[in-house]
Amino acid sequence: MGRPSGATERHKRERTKSRGVRRDMPPAPWPTPRTVRQAAELHAHLATSGRLLHPPSAHHLLNSLVNCLPPSDPLHLRYALHLFDRMPASTFLFDTALRACFRAGASSGDPDLPFLLFRRMRRAGVRPDGFTFHFLFKCSSSFRPRALLCTMLHAACLRTMLPSAAPFAANSLIHMYAELGLACDVRRAFDEIPVKDAVSWTMLISGLAKMGMLSDARLLLAQAPVRDVISWTSLIAAYSRADRAKEAVDCFKSMLSEGIAPDEVTVIGVLSACSQLKDLELGGSLHLLVKEKGMLMSENLVVALIDMYAKCGDFGHAREVFDAVGRGRRPQSWNAIIDGYCKHGHVDVARSLFDQMEVRDIITFNSMITGYIHSGQLREALLLFMNMRRHDLRVDNFTVVSLLSACASLGALPQGRALHACIELRLVETDIYIGTALLDMYMKCGRVNEATIVFQRMGKRDVHAWTAMIAGLAFNGMGKAGLEYFYQMRCDGFQPNPVSYIAVLTACSHSCLLNEGRLYFDEMRILYNIHPQIEHYGCMIDLLGRSGLLDEAVDLVKTMPMQPNSVIWASILSACRVHKRIDLAQCAAEHLLKIEPDEDAVYVQLYNIYIDSRKWEDASKIRMLMEERQVKKTAGYSSVTVAGQVHKFVVSDKSHPRILEIIAMLEKISQRLKSAGYSPITSQITVDVDEEEKEQTLLAHSEKLAIAFGLISLAPNLPVHIIKNLRVCEDCHSAIKLISRLWNREIIVRDRRKRGQLCACVTESITAVLLSVQSSRLDDAEMPNERDPFRRRLVMAAAVMKPPS
C-alpha cells in the first residue's frame, strides 16, 4: 500500500526534526563551520570581536559546533557545554545543549547530565518547548533509562509544554517507554496523540516488536493507515532476533506484495532469517537484488551476506563476497566467515584466515576455540585461550564455560584444573555458570571430592548448581549421597524443577534405590505439581529394569500418557539381557525396530541375548536381517586425551605411531593379570575359534589399547581417563579394575550406558595429583602463601595457562 503524498511530506518533516534541525532558526550571520576546528576558530573570532554574547551569533556558533561533534565524543561535548555556560540562556541554546548530550550518548560519563540541564533551565525561568522534551526523552532512552525519572519527565511535559508541540514529543516519548519495556505506557502515549502520522505508527510498531510483543505489532501493522519500509523492517528484524525466521520471511513477502521496496536494513533482517532457515535460494536472490538496486555495501550488509552463505554451506559465494569487500581491518566480516568455516568443520581454513587478521576481538577467538573444541582439538583451543592474554583481551565467561565443557566431555582433567586455576587467579569474572561448569567438569572426570569442594565454595548457588551436583553424584554411582544433597537443597529453600527430579531419579536408578525412586516419582506430582515427562518415565523404567521388575516396567510403559521413545525400549531390552527375559526382549526389540529400523545397537543387543541363551538359529536370523536391511554395526572406539590431544583407538588398531610401545605394554598387562589370577571372560567372543585367539581378541579391545597408551604416555600421578562410544564389555570392566590396582593408577572409564566413574579409584586423596612438570615454570613471586592445599595446587596449575612468550 503506497504512502499518500501528504503523509510523505509530514514524514520528511518529522525526520528533519528528529535530526535536530530547527526550522525557526534565524539566518546565519557568519559562515557555517564544517569541523570542530573551524567552529573553534569562529569561537575565537567572535570572542575577540565582542560578539560572542550576541544572540544570533551565539545560536549560530553553538548549533554549528554541535552539528560538527563526532558521535560518542565526551571531550568535544565538554567543550560544547563549556561554551554553552558562557552564553545567555534561551530555549534554543538549552535545546542545542540537550542535542549535544544526545549525540554524545552514554559516553558522556554522566547519565544525569540531561536532567541537570533541564532543572537548570526551569530555575532560569526558560520555557521548554517540543524540542526540549524531544531530546530529553531521547537522552533518557540512550542512557540507562530509569522508570521514575522518565515518568517525571512525562508529567513535566504535560504540565509545561504547549498542546501544539505534543505530537512531536510524543514520538520520542513512545521510543523512551519502549526502551524501558513498559508496553502499557507505550500504548497510552500513542493513544494520547490527537493526529497520528506515519512516524507515530512506526514508533509504536517498532517499540512493541523490540519488546517481543510480535503478535501485537503484526496486528497493529495491519491496522496502520500508512505502512512504510521502516515499520515492515522493524517487524522483520524482530522476528529474526526472536528466531522466528519463517514469520520474518512471510513479513518480507507481504511487504513486497504491497509494492514497498526493501532497503539495506530490510535485506539484513531477511538475510538473518535465511541463515536460520538455511534458505540459500532466497538468500542468493537477495544478493542479486542488492546488486541490481546498487545498494551501498555497508559493513553490516557484508557481514550478513557472508554469514548467510557460510551457514548455508556455500563457501564459494561467501569467500567471493569476503574477498571482494570484506578484507578490511575491522574484524566483523572476518569473524563471520571464520565462524562459518568452524561450524562446518573446516578448522584449518578458519585458522589460515585467523592468522591473516590484523585486528582480532573476543568473538574471533571464541569462534576459533569453539571450532577446535568441536573437532576434538582441545590442545589448540587451550593455546588460543593463552594467546588471548597476549592480545590484552579479557577472557569472557562464554570462552571458559566452553573450554570447561570440552574438558568434561574429553576427560581432560589437567587442562580443566588449569582453567580452574585461572578462575581462582581472577583472570575471568566468576559467576554461577562458571561454578556449575567447573562442578560438572570435575564430576565427569570422576573427581567427586574436588567437585564437592567447588560446590561448597560457590558464594551463590541456584537450582541448576544443586541439580548438577546431584546428577554428578548419580553418574558416579553415589546415589544415596545425591539424595542427601537433594534434601539439603530443599532445606535451603530451593524448589526443585523437572530437571532436578530427572537427576534424583537417575541417582535412584544408578544405585538401585527402588523405594526411594517410587517415593520421589509420586512426590514430584503431589508436592510440586510437576507432571512427569518422558525423561522421568525413562528413569523409573530403567530403575525397575535394573531391579528385575520387568513386568512392572512394561505396565508403566503402557500407562504413560505419551508414546515411549527408543531410550525407554532400549532400557527394557538391556534389562532383558541381564535378567534373561527372552520373550520380553523380542517384544522390546520389535518396538525399537519400528522407531529406529536402522539403529545397529538394537540388532546387536538382540543378537547377544540369543547368543547368551544358546539360541543359535535365532541369532543367525538377526545377522541375516542386518544384511538384508544393510545395517552395519557401528565401530567401537575408545579415546584418551594426552597433552590436550585426543587419541582414538579401535579394536586391533595398529595405526598409532607408538603402536610398538602399546603392544609391549599390552603384553605386560596380560602377564601381570594372569599372575594376579585373572582369567579372561572368553564367553564374550561368539566366533568359533580356540581359547588363545579369544584371549588375544579380548586383549586388543579398544579400551585396553587406550589404557595401555595412557599408561606409557601420562605421568604416574595423572589419572587415565577413557571415553568409549559403545558399552564396555564385561571382560574389560573386570580387567580395568584389576589394572587400576596392579599399577596403582586411577583409571576412569565413561561409556555410552554409564557416564560416571566405572572403575574403582585406588588413590582417593585430592592432593595426589600435582602438576609437577608445570609447577616448575612458576616464579617464586607467583606462589602465594596459601594454607589451603586445594587452592595452592590450583595456583600451581595456573602455569599451564601462561601466555607463550
Residue, then its C-alpha position, 0 to 999 in steps of 0.5 A: m500500500g503506497r504512502p499518500s503524498g501528504a503523509t510523505e511530506r509530514h514524514k520528511r518533516e518529522r525526520t528533519k526534526s528528529r535530526g535536530v534541525r530547527r526550522d525557526m532558526p534565524p539566518a546565519p550571520w557568519p559562515t557555517p563551520r564544517t569541523v570542530r576546528q573551524a567552529a573553534e576558530l569562529h569561537a575565537h573570532l567572535a570572542t575577540s570581536g565582542r560578539l560572542l554574547h550576541p544572540p544570533s551569533a551565539h545560536h549560530l556558533l553553538n548549533s554549528l559546533v554541535n552539528c560538527l561533534p563526532p558521535s560518542d565524543p565526551l571531550h568535544l561535548r565538554y567543550a560544547l557545554h563549556l561554551f554553552d555556560r558562557m552564553p545567555a540562556s534561551t530555549f534554543l541554546f538549552d535545546t542545542a545543549l540537550r542535542a549535544c548530550f544526545r549525540a554524545g550518548a552514554s559516553s558522556g560519563d554522566p547519565d544525569l547530565p540531561f536532567l541537570l540541564f533541564r532543572r537548570m533551565r526551569r530555575a532560569g525561568v526558560r520555557p521548554d518547548g517540543f524540542t526540549f522534551h524531544f531530546l530529553f526523552k531521547c537522552s533518557s532512552s540512550f542512557r540507562p533509562r530509569a522508570l521514575l525519572c522518565t515518568m517525571l519527565h512525562a508529567a513535566c511535559l504535560r504540565t509545561m509544554l504547549p498542546s501544539a508541540a505534543p505530537f512531536a514529543a510524543n514520538s520520542l516519548i513512545h521510543m523512551y517507554a519502549e526502551l524501558g519495556l513498559a508496553c502499557d505506557v507505550r500504548r497510552a502515549f500513542d493513544e494520547i496523540p490527537v493526529k497520528d502520522a506515519v512516524s507515530w505508527t512506526m514508533l509504536i510498531s517498532g517499540l512493541a516488536k523490540m519488546g517481543m510483543l510480535s503478535d501485537a505489532r503484526l496486528l497493529l501493522a495491519q491496522a496502520p493507515v500508512r505502512d512504510v519500509i521502516s515499520w515492515t523492517s522493524l517487524i522483520a528484524a524482530y522476528s529474526r532476533a526472536d528466531r522466528a525466521k519463517e514469520a520474518v520471511d512471510c513479513f518480507k513477502s507481504m511487504l513486497s506484495e504491497g509494492i514497498a521496496p526493501d532497503e539495506v536494513t530490510v535485506i539484513g533482517v531477511l538475510s538473518a532469517c535465511s541463515q536460520l532457515k538455511d534458505l540459500e535460494l532466497g538468500g542468493s536472490l537477495h544478493l542479486l537484488v542488492k546488486e541490481k538496486g546498487m545498494l551501498m555495501s555497508e559493513n553490516l550488509v557484508v557481514a550478513l551476506i557472508d554469514m548467510y552463505a557460510k551457514c548455508g554451506d556455500f563457501g564459494h559465494a561467501r569467500e567471493v563476497f569476503d574477498a571482494v569487500g570484506r578484507g578490511r581491518r575491522p574484524q566483523s566480516w572476518n569473524a563471520i566467515i571464520d565462524g562459518y568455516c568452524k561450524h562446518g568443520h573446516v578448522d584449518v581454513a578458519r585458522s589460515l584466515f585467523d592468522q591473516m587478521e590484523v585486528r582480532d576481538i573476543i568473538t574471533f577467538n571464541s569462534m576459533i576455540t569453539g571450532y577446535i573444541h568441536s573437532g576434538q582439538l582441545r590442545e589448540a583451543l587451550l593455546l588460543f585461550m593463552n594467546m588471548r592474554r597476549h592480545d590484552l583481551r579479557v577472557d569472557n565467561f562464554t570462552v571458559v564455560s566452553l573450554l570447561s565443557a570440552c574438558a568434561s566431555l574429553g576427560a581432560l582433567p589437567q587442562g580443566r584444573a588449569l582453567h580452574a586455576c585461572i578462575e581462582l587467579r581472577l583472570v575471568e569474572t566468576d559467576i554461577y555458570i562458571g561454578t556449575a561448569l567447573l562442578d560438572m567438569y570435575m564430576k565427569c572426570g570422576r573427581v567427586n571430592e574436588a567437585t564437592i569442594v567447588f560446590q561448597r565454595m560457590g558464594k551463590r548457588d541456584v537450582h541448576a548448581w544443586t541439580a548438577m551436583i546431584a546428577g554428578l553424584a548419580f553418574n558416579g554411582m553415589g546415589k544415596a549421597g545425591l539424595e542427601y544433597f537433594y534434601q539439603m537443597r530443599c532445606d535451603g529453600f530451593q524448589p526443585n524443577p523437572v530437571s532436578y527430579i530427572a537427576v534424583l531419579t537417575a541417582c535412584s536408578h544408578s544405585c538401585l534405590l527402588n523405594e526411594g525412586r517410587l517415593y520421589f516419582d509420586e512426590m514430584r506430582i503431589l508436592y510440586n505439581i510437576h507432571p512427569q515427562i518422558e525423561h522421568y518415565g525413562c528413569m523409573i523404567d530403567l530403575l525397575g529394569r535394573s531391579g528385575l521388575l520387568d513386568e512392572a516396567v512394561d505396565l508403566v510403559k503402557t500407562m504413560p500418557m505419551q508414546p515411549n521413545s527408543v531410550i525407554w525400549a532400549s532400557i527394557l531390552s538391556a534389562c532383558r539381557v541381564h535378567k534373561r527375559i527372552d520373550l520380553a526382549q523380542c517384544a522390546a526389540e520389535h518396538l525399537l525396530k519400528i522407531e529406529p529400523d536402522e539403529d545397529a545397537v538394537y540388532v546387536q543387543l538382540y543378537n547377544i541375548y540369543i547368543d547368551s541363551r544358546k539360541w543359535e538359529d535365532a541369532s543367525k536370523i538377526r545377522m541375516l536381517m542386518e544384511e538384508r536391511q544393510v545395517k552395519k554395526t557401528a565401530g567401537y572406539s575408545s579415546v584418551t586425551v594426552a597433552g590436550q590431544v585426543h587419541k582414538f583407538v579401535v579394536s586391533d588398531k595398529s595405526h598409532p605411531r607408538i603402536l610398538e610401545i602399546i603392544a609391549m605394554l599390552e603384553k605386560i598387562s596380560q602377564r601381570l593379570k594372569s599372575a594376579g589370577y585373572s582369567p579372561i571372560t572368553s564367553q564374550i567372543t561368539v566366533d568359533v575359534d580356540e581359547e588363545e585367539k579369544e584371549q588375544t581378541l579380548l586383549a586388543h579391545s579398544e579400551k585396553l589399547a587406550i589404557a595401555f597408551g595412557l599408561i606409557s604416555l601420562a605421568p604416574n600421578l595423572p589419572v587415565h581417563i577413557i571415553k568409549n562410544l559403545r558399552v564396555c564389555e564385561d571382560c574389560h570392566s573386570a580387567i580395568k579394575l584389576i589394572s587400576r590396582l596392579w599399577n596403582r593408577e586411577i583409571i576412569v572409564r565413561d561409556r555410552r550406558k554409564r557416564g560416571q566413574l566405572c572403575a574403582c579409584v585406588t588413590e582417593s586423596i585430592t592432593a595426589v595429583l600435582l602438576s609437577v612438570q608445570s609447577s616448575r615454570l612458576d616464579d617464586a613471586e607467583m606462589p602465594n602463601e596459601r594454607d589451603p592445599f586445594r587452592r595452592r595446587l590450583v595456583m600451581a596449575a595456573a602455569v599451564m595457562k601462561p601466555p607463550s612468550 
